[in-house]
Amino acid sequence: MMEHTELLTLRAKLARAEKEARRAAAVPPPPRSTPLKPIAPQREAELDGVTTDDFLLSRAHARLRDFVYDSQYHICPHAVGHARAEGFLEHDIVGVLVSGRVRAVYTEERRWLVCGFFESGGIRLPLHVVVQVYVDGVDVVTAFIPKHPHHIISRARLAVMLRYDDEKLKHRTALPGNKAGYRGRGKWKKGA
């Protein structure tokens, strides 16, 4: 019986050695490093002070999720106006806060850019949400559908989007059909 167990251990050692030899022989060549496109100096200056470190972003997202789960968030009227004007709901904003990713941390303003998606009419659309962070919660400052969904926004662009000039966003609900007394399609004249 002793010989049988020794034979099994020898076979196991031989199998391990063969496996390691196959791994050593089949080492793939290191991936070619593709040269990254150089960042323009102007873009580098715009993103000065914007943190995109993965460790910090994951910690920020964990904090954000805790705030949302504890109902320590407030959606500002500015964000509600953007939502109505662009065709998404407050529910979509909260969904992005929970399932999206924090893409940038603006340390001076204590604001975070959260990127995610929402579904409208069976189509998945990108949605960016900017939150102001406090010790006891977050305020959703604005939410918008981005033109370039994977682009981190510069401070200047963020400042333009976050104007607090009490300007009301223009939005209205369209009624189906024409107004009473109009024939055809609105105010267009025939033959014009």
C-alpha positions as CSV (number, residue, x, y, z in Angstrom):
1,M,0.0,0.0,0.0
2,M,3.0,2.3,0.7
3,E,4.2,1.9,-2.8
4,H,0.8,2.9,-4.2
5,T,0.8,6.2,-2.4
6,E,4.3,7.0,-3.4
7,L,3.5,6.3,-7.0
8,L,0.5,8.7,-6.8
9,T,2.7,11.5,-5.3
10,L,5.3,11.0,-8.0
11,R,2.6,11.2,-10.7
12,A,1.2,14.4,-9.1
13,K,4.6,16.0,-9.0
14,L,5.3,15.0,-12.6
15,A,2.0,16.4,-13.7
16,R,2.7,19.7,-11.9
17,A,6.1,19.9,-13.4
18,E,4.8,19.3,-16.9
19,K,2.0,21.9,-16.4
20,E,4.6,24.5,-15.3
21,A,6.8,23.6,-18.3
22,R,3.8,24.1,-20.6
23,R,3.0,27.5,-19.0
24,A,6.6,28.6,-19.3
25,A,6.7,27.7,-22.9
26,A,3.4,29.2,-23.7
27,V,4.1,32.7,-22.3
28,P,2.5,35.1,-24.6
29,P,4.6,38.0,-25.8
30,P,4.1,41.2,-23.8
31,P,1.3,43.4,-25.4
32,R,2.5,46.1,-27.6
33,S,2.1,49.4,-26.0
34,T,0.2,51.6,-28.4
35,P,1.3,55.1,-28.2
36,L,-1.4,57.2,-26.6
37,K,-2.6,60.3,-28.3
38,P,-0.9,63.3,-26.6
39,I,-3.1,65.5,-24.6
40,A,-3.4,69.1,-25.8
41,P,-1.9,71.6,-23.4
42,Q,-5.1,73.5,-23.3
43,R,-7.1,70.4,-22.3
44,E,-4.4,69.6,-19.7
45,A,-4.9,73.1,-18.2
46,E,-8.7,72.8,-18.3
47,L,-8.5,69.6,-16.2
48,D,-6.1,70.9,-13.7
49,G,-7.5,70.1,-10.2
50,V,-9.9,67.4,-11.5
51,T,-9.1,64.1,-9.9
52,T,-9.6,60.9,-11.9
53,D,-7.7,58.5,-9.7
54,D,-9.4,55.1,-9.6
55,F,-9.0,54.5,-5.9
56,L,-10.5,57.9,-5.0
57,L,-13.3,57.5,-7.5
58,S,-14.3,54.1,-6.1
59,R,-14.3,55.5,-2.5
60,A,-16.4,58.5,-3.7
61,H,-18.9,56.1,-5.3
62,A,-19.2,54.0,-2.2
63,R,-19.9,57.2,-0.2
64,L,-22.5,58.4,-2.8
65,R,-24.3,55.1,-2.7
66,D,-24.5,55.2,1.1
67,F,-26.0,58.7,0.9
68,V,-28.6,57.6,-1.6
69,Y,-29.5,54.4,0.4
70,D,-29.9,56.5,3.5
71,S,-32.1,59.1,1.7
72,Q,-29.5,61.9,2.3
73,Y,-29.9,63.5,-1.1
74,H,-31.8,66.4,-2.5
75,I,-32.6,67.0,-6.2
76,C,-32.4,70.8,-6.9
77,P,-35.0,72.6,-9.0
78,H,-32.2,73.3,-11.6
79,A,-31.8,69.5,-12.1
80,V,-35.6,69.0,-12.3
81,G,-35.8,71.7,-15.0
82,H,-33.1,70.0,-17.0
83,A,-34.8,66.6,-16.6
84,R,-38.1,67.9,-17.9
85,A,-36.5,69.8,-20.7
86,E,-34.4,66.8,-21.9
87,G,-37.0,64.1,-21.4
88,F,-35.9,62.1,-18.3
89,L,-37.3,61.8,-14.8
90,E,-36.1,62.2,-11.3
91,H,-36.3,58.5,-11.0
92,D,-33.6,58.2,-13.7
93,I,-31.3,60.6,-11.8
94,V,-31.5,58.4,-8.7
95,G,-30.9,55.3,-10.8
96,V,-27.7,56.9,-12.1
97,L,-26.6,57.8,-8.6
98,V,-26.9,54.2,-7.5
99,S,-25.7,52.3,-10.6
100,G,-23.5,54.8,-12.4
101,R,-19.8,55.6,-11.9
102,V,-18.1,58.6,-10.4
103,R,-15.9,59.7,-13.3
104,A,-14.4,62.9,-11.9
105,V,-14.0,64.7,-8.6
106,Y,-13.8,68.5,-8.6
107,T,-12.0,68.9,-5.3
108,E,-12.2,72.7,-5.0
109,E,-15.9,72.9,-5.6
110,R,-16.6,69.6,-3.8
111,R,-18.5,68.3,-6.7
112,W,-18.6,64.9,-8.4
113,L,-19.5,64.0,-12.0
114,V,-21.5,60.7,-12.0
115,C,-22.0,59.0,-15.4
116,G,-24.6,56.3,-16.0
117,F,-27.4,55.3,-18.3
118,F,-31.2,55.5,-18.3
119,E,-33.8,53.8,-20.5
120,S,-36.3,55.7,-22.6
121,G,-38.6,54.0,-25.0
122,G,-36.5,50.8,-25.0
123,I,-33.3,52.8,-25.9
124,R,-30.4,53.1,-23.4
125,L,-29.2,56.7,-23.3
126,P,-26.2,58.2,-21.3
127,L,-26.9,60.5,-18.4
128,H,-24.5,62.7,-16.5
129,V,-25.3,63.9,-13.0
130,V,-23.3,66.6,-11.1
131,V,-23.6,66.4,-7.3
132,Q,-22.5,68.8,-4.6
133,V,-21.1,66.9,-1.6
134,Y,-21.6,67.8,2.0
135,V,-20.8,66.1,5.3
136,D,-24.4,64.9,5.8
137,G,-25.6,64.3,2.2
138,V,-25.5,65.4,-1.4
139,D,-27.4,67.8,-3.6
140,V,-28.0,66.9,-7.2
141,V,-27.1,70.2,-8.9
142,T,-27.8,69.3,-12.5
143,A,-28.3,66.3,-14.8
144,F,-28.0,66.3,-18.6
145,I,-27.7,64.0,-21.6
146,P,-24.1,64.5,-22.8
147,K,-23.0,65.1,-26.4
148,H,-19.7,63.1,-25.7
149,P,-20.6,60.5,-23.1
150,H,-17.1,59.4,-22.3
151,H,-15.6,62.8,-22.0
152,I,-14.7,64.3,-18.6
153,I,-15.9,67.9,-18.4
154,S,-13.5,70.8,-17.8
155,R,-14.1,73.3,-15.0
156,A,-15.0,76.0,-17.5
157,R,-17.7,73.9,-19.1
158,L,-19.0,72.8,-15.7
159,A,-19.2,76.4,-14.6
160,V,-21.3,77.3,-17.7
161,M,-23.7,74.4,-17.1
162,L,-24.1,75.2,-13.4
163,R,-25.2,78.9,-13.7
164,Y,-27.4,80.0,-10.8
165,D,-28.9,83.0,-12.6
166,D,-32.5,81.9,-11.8
167,E,-33.1,81.6,-15.5
168,K,-36.0,79.3,-16.1
169,L,-35.4,76.5,-18.7
170,K,-38.0,76.7,-21.4
171,H,-40.0,73.6,-21.8
172,R,-43.6,72.9,-22.6
173,T,-45.8,69.9,-23.2
174,A,-46.9,69.6,-26.8
175,L,-50.5,68.8,-27.4
176,P,-51.4,66.2,-30.0
177,G,-52.9,67.6,-33.2
178,N,-53.3,71.2,-34.4
179,K,-54.6,74.2,-32.6
180,A,-58.3,74.9,-33.0
181,G,-58.9,76.8,-36.2
182,Y,-55.7,75.7,-38.0
183,R,-55.9,73.5,-41.1
184,G,-52.9,71.4,-42.1
185,R,-49.7,71.2,-40.2
186,G,-49.4,74.2,-38.0
187,K,-48.7,77.7,-39.4
188,W,-47.1,76.6,-42.7
189,K,-48.9,77.9,-45.7
190,K,-49.7,75.7,-48.7
191,G,-47.4,76.3,-51.7
192,A,-44.8,78.3,-49.7
